Amino acid sequence: MLLKKTLFVFILNLICLSVKSQGILSVKKIETIEHECDVFLGYDNQFNLYSIKNNTLSKKNSSKTYQYNNINLGKITKVDFQNPLQIVVFYKNFNTIILLDNQLNEIKKIEFNLKPTPITLDAVSLSSQNQVWIYDSISSKIGLYNVNTDALKWISTMLENPIINYESDYTHFYWTDKNLNLYRISIYGAIEKLGIQPLSEKAQLINNSCSLYQLNNQLFYYSAIDQKKYKITIDEKIISNFFFKDGILSIFTQNEITNYKIILP
């Protein structure tokens, strides 16, 4: 009898601990706008909206819409628009990077299949000083490629595990490996382990230790420091994509974008 009572108390404590480790974050709906596309990408710092439809990249604001399409390079893999004046478009199937200006005019095409040393791009994003971050799946190394001089500098040794998700800013490249370990590397090559990410279908880093992630059509905010997660209460039952910037959480579903105001812990 005592054993059963002890076991009951233990299970009850586990349930209480689980409930305490998950909080709730409320949001305030700002607006819902119609936007027909295949992939909603998000907004830049000037609130231009980026999306992809029929493999054509679009940039839209209140007065104009710009488009870019390159049928010879296949499907767009990733678009980096953190600098609206130098947008990076990655075509993985053709091992190619395209640089665009603020009106989506092509500035430069970089074909890594034509380089003398074989490089297979698995990750591409913008860095600083006319450089882009690259990850080569052949050598399993991270490097910085100068788009003006075409010089490549490797800044990491061979990574132990492949990259499954990545983001960047001008000074750091962040990635999650297959074991959900989150790392970052600086432009000087210093690598830090930042924690472990929760299992997700999509995630977006907010800062060094916090992220938003989607799982089973639900959104969560996660802090790696205290390993606490918060469920975000939104109206949408099916989420095609989401994007967060400057306190605005954008949810895309069925050709509609709903923008919410959210205050993170």
The 8 nearest C-alpha neighbors of each residue, nearest first, counted from 0:
[[1, 3, 2, 4, 5, 6, 7, 8],
 [0, 2, 4, 3, 5, 6, 7, 8],
 [1, 3, 5, 0, 4, 6, 7, 8],
 [4, 2, 6, 0, 5, 1, 7, 8],
 [3, 5, 7, 1, 6, 2, 8, 0],
 [4, 6, 2, 8, 7, 3, 1, 9],
 [7, 5, 9, 3, 4, 8, 2, 10],
 [6, 8, 4, 10, 5, 9, 3, 11],
 [7, 9, 11, 5, 6, 10, 12, 4],
 [10, 8, 6, 12, 7, 11, 5, 13],
 [11, 9, 13, 7, 12, 8, 6, 14],
 [10, 12, 8, 14, 13, 9, 7, 15],
 [13, 11, 15, 9, 10, 14, 16, 8],
 [14, 12, 16, 10, 11, 15, 17, 9],
 [13, 15, 17, 11, 12, 16, 18, 10],
 [16, 14, 12, 18, 17, 13, 19, 11],
 [15, 17, 13, 19, 14, 18, 12, 20],
 [18, 16, 14, 20, 15, 19, 13, 21],
 [19, 17, 15, 20, 21, 16, 14, 22],
 [18, 20, 16, 17, 21, 15, 22, 14],
 [19, 21, 17, 227, 18, 16, 228, 22],
 [22, 20, 228, 229, 18, 19, 227, 17],
 [21, 23, 229, 230, 228, 20, 24, 19],
 [22, 24, 230, 229, 231, 25, 21, 232],
 [25, 23, 231, 230, 229, 232, 26, 22],
 [24, 26, 232, 231, 23, 27, 261, 233],
 [25, 27, 261, 260, 259, 28, 232, 24],
 [28, 26, 260, 259, 29, 261, 25, 258],
 [27, 29, 259, 30, 258, 260, 26, 257],
 [30, 28, 259, 258, 27, 260, 31, 257],
 [31, 29, 258, 257, 28, 32, 259, 256],
 [30, 32, 257, 256, 258, 255, 33, 29],
 [33, 31, 256, 255, 34, 257, 30, 258],
 [34, 32, 255, 254, 256, 35, 31, 257],
 [35, 33, 254, 255, 36, 32, 256, 251],
 [34, 36, 254, 33, 37, 255, 52, 253],
 [37, 35, 52, 38, 51, 34, 254, 50],
 [36, 38, 52, 51, 39, 53, 35, 50],
 [37, 39, 51, 50, 36, 40, 52, 240],
 [38, 40, 50, 41, 240, 51, 251, 36],
 [41, 39, 50, 49, 38, 42, 242, 51],
 [40, 42, 49, 242, 48, 39, 43, 50],
 [43, 41, 48, 46, 47, 49, 44, 40],
 [42, 44, 46, 45, 47, 81, 80, 83],
 [43, 45, 46, 42, 81, 47, 83, 82],
 [46, 44, 43, 47, 42, 83, 60, 48],
 [47, 45, 42, 43, 44, 48, 60, 41],
 [46, 48, 60, 42, 59, 43, 45, 58],
 [47, 49, 42, 59, 58, 41, 46, 60],
 [50, 48, 58, 40, 41, 57, 42, 59],
 [49, 51, 39, 40, 57, 38, 56, 36],
 [52, 50, 56, 38, 55, 37, 54, 36],
 [51, 53, 36, 37, 54, 55, 38, 56],
 [52, 54, 55, 51, 37, 36, 56, 68],
 [55, 53, 52, 51, 74, 75, 56, 68],
 [56, 54, 68, 52, 51, 53, 67, 57],
 [55, 57, 51, 67, 66, 50, 68, 54],
 [58, 56, 66, 50, 65, 49, 51, 59],
 [59, 57, 49, 65, 48, 64, 47, 66],
 [58, 60, 64, 48, 47, 63, 57, 65],
 [61, 59, 47, 62, 63, 48, 64, 58],
 [60, 62, 63, 59, 47, 64, 46, 48],
 [61, 63, 60, 64, 59, 47, 65, 58],
 [64, 62, 60, 59, 61, 65, 58, 47],
 [63, 65, 59, 58, 60, 66, 57, 62],
 [66, 64, 58, 57, 102, 103, 59, 63],
 [67, 65, 57, 56, 103, 58, 55, 64],
 [66, 68, 56, 55, 103, 57, 69, 65],
 [69, 67, 55, 70, 56, 66, 54, 57],
 [68, 70, 71, 72, 67, 73, 55, 54],
 [69, 71, 72, 73, 68, 54, 74, 55],
 [72, 70, 69, 73, 93, 68, 74, 90],
 [73, 71, 70, 93, 69, 90, 74, 92],
 [72, 74, 71, 70, 75, 92, 90, 93],
 [73, 75, 54, 76, 90, 72, 92, 91],
 [76, 74, 90, 77, 89, 54, 73, 88],
 [77, 75, 90, 89, 91, 74, 78, 88],
 [76, 78, 89, 75, 88, 79, 90, 123],
 [77, 79, 88, 87, 89, 80, 76, 86],
 [78, 80, 87, 86, 81, 124, 88, 125],
 [81, 79, 86, 82, 83, 43, 78, 87],
 [80, 82, 79, 43, 83, 44, 86, 125],
 [81, 83, 80, 84, 85, 86, 43, 79],
 [84, 82, 80, 101, 85, 86, 81, 43],
 [83, 85, 101, 100, 82, 86, 99, 80],
 [86, 84, 100, 82, 83, 99, 98, 87],
 [85, 87, 80, 99, 98, 79, 83, 82],
 [86, 88, 98, 79, 78, 97, 99, 89],
 [89, 87, 78, 97, 96, 77, 98, 79],
 [88, 90, 96, 77, 76, 91, 95, 75],
 [91, 89, 75, 95, 76, 92, 93, 94],
 [90, 92, 94, 93, 76, 89, 95, 120],
 [91, 93, 94, 90, 73, 74, 72, 95],
 [92, 94, 95, 91, 90, 72, 73, 112],
 [95, 93, 91, 111, 92, 120, 90, 112],
 [94, 96, 110, 90, 93, 109, 111, 89],
 [95, 97, 89, 109, 88, 108, 90, 110],
 [98, 96, 108, 88, 107, 87, 109, 89],
 [97, 99, 87, 107, 106, 86, 105, 85],
 [100, 98, 105, 86, 103, 106, 104, 85],
 [101, 99, 103, 84, 85, 104, 102, 86],
 [100, 102, 84, 83, 103, 85, 99, 86],
 [101, 103, 100, 104, 65, 99, 66, 58],
 [104, 102, 99, 100, 101, 67, 66, 65],
 [103, 105, 99, 100, 102, 106, 67, 101],
 [104, 106, 99, 107, 98, 103, 100, 97],
 [107, 105, 99, 98, 104, 100, 108, 97],
 [106, 108, 98, 105, 97, 109, 99, 96],
 [107, 109, 97, 96, 110, 98, 106, 95],
 [110, 108, 96, 95, 111, 97, 107, 146],
 [111, 109, 95, 112, 113, 94, 108, 96],
 [110, 112, 114, 113, 94, 95, 109, 118],
 [111, 113, 110, 114, 94, 117, 118, 93],
 [114, 112, 111, 110, 115, 117, 116, 109],
 [113, 115, 111, 116, 112, 117, 110, 118],
 [116, 114, 117, 113, 112, 111, 118, 110],
 [115, 117, 114, 118, 113, 111, 112, 119],
 [118, 116, 115, 114, 119, 112, 111, 137],
 [119, 117, 135, 120, 111, 116, 137, 112],
 [118, 120, 135, 136, 137, 94, 121, 117],
 [121, 119, 135, 122, 94, 134, 118, 136],
 [120, 122, 134, 136, 135, 119, 91, 123],
 [123, 121, 134, 133, 120, 124, 165, 135],
 [122, 124, 133, 132, 89, 134, 131, 121],
 [125, 123, 132, 131, 79, 167, 126, 87],
 [124, 126, 131, 132, 79, 130, 169, 87],
 [125, 127, 169, 131, 130, 132, 168, 170],
 [128, 126, 169, 130, 129, 170, 125, 131],
 [127, 129, 130, 126, 145, 169, 131, 146],
 [130, 128, 127, 145, 146, 147, 131, 126],
 [129, 131, 145, 126, 144, 128, 127, 146],
 [132, 130, 125, 126, 144, 124, 143, 133],
 [131, 133, 143, 124, 123, 126, 142, 125],
 [134, 132, 123, 142, 122, 141, 143, 131],
 [133, 135, 141, 122, 121, 140, 120, 142],
 [136, 134, 120, 119, 139, 137, 140, 138],
 [135, 137, 139, 119, 138, 121, 120, 134],
 [138, 136, 135, 139, 119, 118, 140, 117],
 [137, 139, 140, 136, 135, 157, 118, 158],
 [140, 138, 136, 157, 135, 158, 137, 134],
 [141, 139, 157, 138, 135, 155, 134, 156],
 [142, 140, 134, 155, 133, 153, 154, 135],
 [141, 143, 153, 154, 133, 152, 132, 134],
 [144, 142, 132, 152, 131, 151, 130, 133],
 [143, 145, 151, 130, 131, 150, 146, 152],
 [144, 146, 130, 149, 150, 147, 148, 129],
 [145, 147, 149, 130, 129, 148, 144, 131],
 [148, 146, 145, 149, 129, 150, 130, 144],
 [147, 149, 150, 145, 146, 144, 151, 129],
 [150, 148, 145, 146, 147, 144, 151, 109],
 [149, 151, 145, 148, 144, 152, 146, 147],
 [152, 150, 144, 143, 145, 149, 153, 142],
 [153, 151, 143, 142, 154, 144, 150, 145],
 [152, 154, 142, 155, 141, 143, 151, 140],
 [153, 155, 188, 142, 141, 152, 187, 156],
 [156, 154, 141, 140, 153, 188, 157, 142],
 [155, 157, 140, 158, 154, 141, 139, 153],
 [156, 158, 140, 139, 138, 159, 155, 141],
 [159, 157, 139, 160, 140, 156, 161, 155],
 [158, 160, 157, 161, 139, 176, 156, 162],
 [161, 159, 158, 176, 177, 162, 178, 139],
 [160, 162, 176, 177, 163, 158, 159, 139],
 [163, 161, 176, 164, 175, 174, 160, 177],
 [162, 164, 176, 175, 177, 161, 165, 174],
 [165, 163, 175, 174, 162, 176, 166, 202],
 [166, 164, 174, 173, 175, 167, 163, 162],
 [167, 165, 173, 172, 174, 168, 164, 124],
 [168, 166, 172, 173, 171, 124, 169, 165],
 [167, 169, 171, 170, 126, 172, 125, 166],
 [168, 170, 126, 127, 171, 125, 167, 172],
 [169, 171, 186, 168, 185, 126, 127, 172],
 [172, 170, 185, 168, 184, 167, 169, 186],
 [171, 173, 167, 184, 183, 166, 168, 185],
 [174, 172, 183, 166, 165, 167, 182, 171],
 [173, 175, 165, 182, 164, 181, 162, 183],
 [174, 176, 181, 164, 180, 179, 162, 163],
 [175, 177, 162, 179, 178, 163, 180, 161],
 [176, 178, 179, 163, 161, 160, 162, 175],
 [177, 179, 176, 180, 175, 160, 195, 196],
 [180, 178, 196, 176, 177, 175, 195, 181],
 [181, 179, 195, 175, 178, 176, 194, 196],
 [180, 182, 175, 194, 193, 195, 174, 192],
 [183, 181, 192, 193, 174, 191, 173, 175],
 [182, 184, 173, 172, 191, 190, 171, 174],
 [183, 185, 190, 189, 172, 171, 188, 191],
 [186, 184, 171, 187, 188, 189, 170, 172],
 [185, 187, 188, 170, 171, 184, 154, 189],
 [188, 186, 185, 189, 154, 184, 170, 190],
 [187, 189, 154, 185, 186, 184, 155, 190],
 [190, 188, 185, 184, 187, 191, 186, 183],
 [189, 191, 184, 183, 188, 185, 192, 182],
 [192, 190, 183, 182, 193, 184, 189, 181],
 [191, 193, 182, 194, 181, 183, 190, 180],
 [194, 192, 182, 181, 191, 208, 207, 195],
 [195, 193, 181, 192, 223, 180, 196, 208],
 [194, 196, 180, 181, 179, 197, 223, 193],
 [195, 197, 179, 180, 181, 198, 194, 223],
 [198, 196, 199, 195, 179, 221, 212, 223],
 [197, 199, 196, 200, 179, 214, 212, 201],
 [200, 198, 214, 201, 213, 212, 197, 202],
 [199, 201, 214, 213, 202, 198, 212, 215],
 [202, 200, 213, 199, 212, 203, 214, 240],
 [201, 203, 212, 211, 213, 199, 204, 210],
 [204, 202, 211, 210, 212, 205, 201, 242],
 [203, 205, 210, 206, 209, 211, 202, 207],
 [204, 206, 210, 209, 203, 211, 207, 208],
 [207, 205, 209, 208, 204, 210, 203, 222],
 [208, 206, 209, 193, 205, 204, 183, 210],
 [207, 209, 223, 206, 222, 224, 193, 210],
 [210, 208, 222, 206, 205, 221, 223, 204],
 [211, 209, 204, 205, 221, 203, 220, 212],
 [212, 210, 220, 203, 219, 202, 221, 204],
 [211, 213, 202, 219, 201, 218, 199, 203],
 [212, 214, 218, 201, 217, 200, 199, 202],
 [215, 213, 199, 217, 200, 216, 218, 212],
 [214, 216, 217, 213, 200, 218, 199, 237],
 [217, 215, 237, 238, 214, 213, 236, 218],
 [216, 218, 214, 215, 213, 219, 230, 231],
 [219, 217, 213, 231, 212, 230, 214, 216],
 [218, 220, 230, 212, 229, 231, 211, 221],
 [219, 221, 211, 229, 228, 210, 230, 212],
 [222, 220, 228, 210, 209, 227, 211, 219],
 [221, 223, 209, 226, 227, 224, 208, 225],
 [222, 224, 226, 208, 225, 194, 209, 221],
 [225, 223, 222, 226, 208, 194, 227, 209],
 [224, 226, 227, 223, 222, 228, 221, 20],
 [227, 225, 223, 222, 224, 228, 221, 20],
 [226, 228, 20, 225, 222, 221, 21, 229],
 [227, 229, 221, 21, 220, 222, 22, 20],
 [230, 228, 22, 23, 220, 21, 219, 24],
 [229, 231, 219, 23, 24, 218, 22, 232],
 [232, 230, 24, 219, 218, 23, 25, 229],
 [231, 233, 25, 24, 230, 26, 234, 23],
 [232, 234, 235, 231, 26, 25, 236, 218],
 [235, 233, 236, 232, 28, 237, 257, 250],
 [234, 236, 237, 233, 238, 252, 250, 216],
 [237, 235, 216, 234, 238, 217, 233, 252],
 [238, 236, 216, 235, 252, 239, 217, 253],
 [239, 237, 252, 216, 240, 251, 236, 235],
 [240, 238, 252, 251, 237, 241, 253, 250],
 [241, 239, 251, 238, 250, 39, 242, 252],
 [240, 242, 250, 249, 251, 243, 248, 239],
 [241, 243, 249, 41, 248, 250, 244, 240],
 [244, 242, 248, 247, 249, 246, 241, 245],
 [243, 245, 247, 246, 248, 242, 42, 44],
 [246, 244, 247, 243, 248, 44, 260, 261],
 [245, 247, 261, 244, 260, 262, 248, 243],
 [248, 246, 260, 244, 245, 259, 243, 261],
 [247, 249, 243, 259, 258, 242, 260, 261],
 [250, 248, 258, 242, 241, 257, 243, 259],
 [249, 251, 241, 257, 256, 240, 258, 248],
 [252, 250, 256, 240, 239, 255, 241, 238],
 [251, 253, 239, 238, 255, 254, 237, 250],
 [254, 252, 255, 251, 239, 35, 256, 237],
 [255, 253, 35, 34, 252, 33, 36, 256],
 [256, 254, 33, 34, 252, 253, 32, 251],
 [257, 255, 251, 32, 250, 31, 33, 249],
 [256, 258, 31, 250, 249, 30, 32, 255],
 [259, 257, 249, 30, 29, 248, 28, 31],
 [260, 258, 28, 248, 29, 27, 247, 26],
 [259, 261, 247, 27, 26, 246, 248, 28],
 [260, 262, 26, 246, 247, 259, 263, 248],
 [263, 261, 246, 264, 260, 26, 24, 25],
 [262, 264, 261, 24, 246, 220, 25, 229],
 [263, 262, 24, 220, 222, 229, 261, 209]]
